[in-house]
Amino acid sequence: MTNKKAFIFDLDGVIVDTAKYHFLAWQKLSQELGIEFTPEHNEQLKGVSRVRSLDIILELGNIQASQEDKNRWLIQKNEDYLSYLVDIDESEILPGVLPVLHYLKDKNQLIALGSASKNARPILEKTGILSLFDAIVDGNDVSNAKPDPEVFLQAAKKLNATNENSIVFEDSVAGIQAANTANMISIGIGDAATLHEAKYIFKDFTFIDVSFIEALIN
């Protein structure tokens, strides 16, 4: 079992760009509630649970709501989001991701998904990459949202890997903090200024060289 590492990937914004569909669904709900919701506001929702996301939006609009209303809006948002996902395919996979996944597979490394998304499995199925993952931990499996490390700890456990031998790819500050708390190697995908707490940062996967992955394995 020498040199077997656990590579744990977040989903939205790391493997696929489904974040844009979350934005559209939240924006639609916000408009119905008379709240302005911009791409800048959307940054606050990255890596945050659905429930907390709604609270942030309601705070933006200074709206007090009953739990009953909130539950209805959460269901509505998810239905809108899922309607955008109906037609997705492998073209949604972000540039550079597939070569990294296939390289890890060829090198017999362990691959897991660690995502807050409750729709992770259908997304991986529709994009044709479900079979590349040895373990999946998603929003249906965890009770604590990032920056709590629960999702990554569960993923490592499913792979029988130690935290020290686990490497996390994340695009959110909360996700990077979760990986760091778990004592895993954190790799930020996105803006260096935002993700400065990560051990390594790449603008996207096209900037990740094979030699870098090889060094992580060894």
N, C-alpha and C positions, 0 to 999 in steps of 0.2 A: 504493500500500500504506500510505498514511498512516492513522494512528489504528487500525491493526489490532493488537489485543493478543491474547495467548494466556491464556485462562482455564483453569486446571488444577484439577480437582476430585478430592479423595479420595472414596472410595466409602462405606465403612462409617461411619455416624454423621454423614456430610455430605449425601449424596444419598439414601441409604436407611438405614433403621434395622435393618440385618441384624446389628448388634452384639449384639442380644439373643439371636439364634440361636447365635452363637459362645459366648455366656455359657452358654446351656442345654447346648450340646454339651460344653463344658469341665467344667461342673458335673456332668454325668452321668458323665464319665470320672473326675473327682475322687472322686465318691461310691464308684465301683467300686474305687478305690485306697485308700479310707478316709481321704481328705483333705477337710477342710472348705474349701469354696470359696464365698466370699460376693461380692456385687456390689462391695464395697470392694476385695477381692483382684483382681477383674476389671479394675479401673481400671489396674492395673499392666501389663495385656496390650494396652492401646490402642496401635495403631500398631506393634505388635511382631510379628515373624514367628512362624509356627506352631511352629517348632522351639524358638525362645527361650521362647515361651509355655509349652510343656510343661516346659521346664527350671525356669521360675519356679514352676509348680505342684508339681513334684517337690521343689523346695527348701522350699516351704511344708510339705510332708508329711515332710520329711527323708528322702526315699526315693532310694536309689541304684538305678540301673537300667542294664541292658545296652543297647547300641545296638539290638539286635534287638527288645527290649521296647518301646523308645521308638518305633521305626519302626511297630510294630504298633499302638501307642496313637495315633500321629499319623493313621494310616489310619482307625482306628475313629472318632476325633474328627471327621475330615472327612466320613466317611460319615453320621454322626449330623447334622452341620451341614447337609449337602446334603439330607437327608431333610426337614428343616424348610423348605428353600427350594422344595420341589416345588410348593407351592400359592401362592407369592407372586405379586402382580400390582401394578398401578400404585398401589394403595392403600398400598404400603410406602414410596412416595416421601415424604420428609419435607416438612412444610408450608413453602411459600414457595420451594421449589427450582425447580419447573416454570416459574413466571413469570420467574425469573432466567434459566434456560436458554433459554426462548423469546425473551426480550428480547435476549439476546446473539446468538441466531441471526438475529433480525430486523435487528440492527445489523451483521450480516455479520462478527462476531468469531469468533476461532478458539477451539474448545472441545476440551479433552482430559481424559481420565481418568488419574490417577496414583495407583494403588492397590497395596497389598501383596497384595490378594486374588487368589487363583488362580482364583476363580470369578466374576470381574468381568463377563465377557461374558455368560454365562447370566443373571446378575442384571439387567443392562441390557436384555437381550432380554425377559425375563419382565415387567419393569416398563414395557416399551414405549418406552424412550428411547434405545436404541442408536444410532438414526439421527441423533440430535442431536450426536453426538461425531465430531470430525474425526480424532481419534487416540486410541488406547487403549494405555496402558502398564500392565501388571499384574504380579502376582507371577511369571508365567511368563517375563517379559522381563528381569527384573533379578536380579542376584546379591547386591546389597547392600541391606539393609533400612534404612529411615529410623532415625535421623537422617542417614544418608548421603543426599545429594541425588540419587543416580542416577536414581530413578524420575521426578523432575521434570525433570532435565536431558534425559533421553530424550524426554519428552513435548514439551518446547520444541523439541528438535531435529526431531521428527516434524512439528511445525507450522511449521518454518522460522522460529521466533521467537527473539529474543535473550532472555537471562535477565532483562534490565532491563525488557523489555516483557511479562513473564510474571507472572501473578497466581495465587496458590495459595489454595484454600479447604481448610482442615484442621481436624480436631477433636482431634488428639493433639499433645502436646508434641513428640514425636519428629518429627512431620510439619512443625510450625511451624519447628523447628530446621533441618530439611532445606531448607525454602524459604528461610530466612534465609541459610543457608550458600551456597545457589545464587544469592544476590543477587536474589531475586525478592520481590515484594510478598506478604507473608503475611497472610492473613485467617483469624482463629480463629473457629470456630463452636462455641459452648459456654460453659463457665464462665470468666469473666474472670480469676479468681484463678489458675486452672490454666494458662491460655493467655496469660499476661501478656507473653510474648516476641513475640507477634504484633504486626504494625504496626496492624492494626484488629481489633476483636473484636465479634462479635454473638452474642447468645444463640441465635438460630436465623435462618433465612433470612427469616422474616416481619418481622424488624427491619431488613432491608436495603431501603433506598429506591431507587427508579429513579434518582434524582438522584445517588446514591452510585456506582452502576454507570456512569452517564453520565460522571461525573468521572474514574473509572478509565480509561475508554476515551480520554478527551481529555487 
